[in-house]
Amino acid sequence: MVCWGMTVTVLLALFFEESYVPAILARQAKLKRDQTGDWAWHSAVDRVKITPSDIVVRYLLRPLRMLFTEPSEPCAAFLYQER
């Protein structure tokens, strides 16, 4: 079962087209810049600046806050732990 799941995941990653609209627009803007030489082509994704503090807050602090403030999370972790 795991082998089948990994095979499907790899095939999807290799052969499916991107469907996230901001990523598609960023790729199109880059293509236009390369084709025309006009560096005025930009997308909204190009304007976003991610700082290390954004990463810390989003991927470290938010899950910890959920763990301690959401009553269902510790209960679920306790109930579904492997023995």
Steps between C-alpha positions, in 0.01 A plus 500: 500500500779741587685421177188573298446829683859608441479403133184704449651797688815498285301468178272787600796719592672430169215518251227727637497867411514767768153617602586764763410826325770725659768250396365488145498880479856521636618252236322695225652829619849344499442366149386846379807662659728250327326532162470878485793612714259736674550466875169674575314167487433390858244297690363540851720214620811693396413782741465280811804503727528214749716557805640238739263628769202424269622141470548464876155637576320295237671163540609496864290731712158439343507121550618543859225751567244257356638219714449694821183699421287254302351243739449238232864482390661354815201266542535373144875459540444301820218286361664415169853436619659174394571256776 
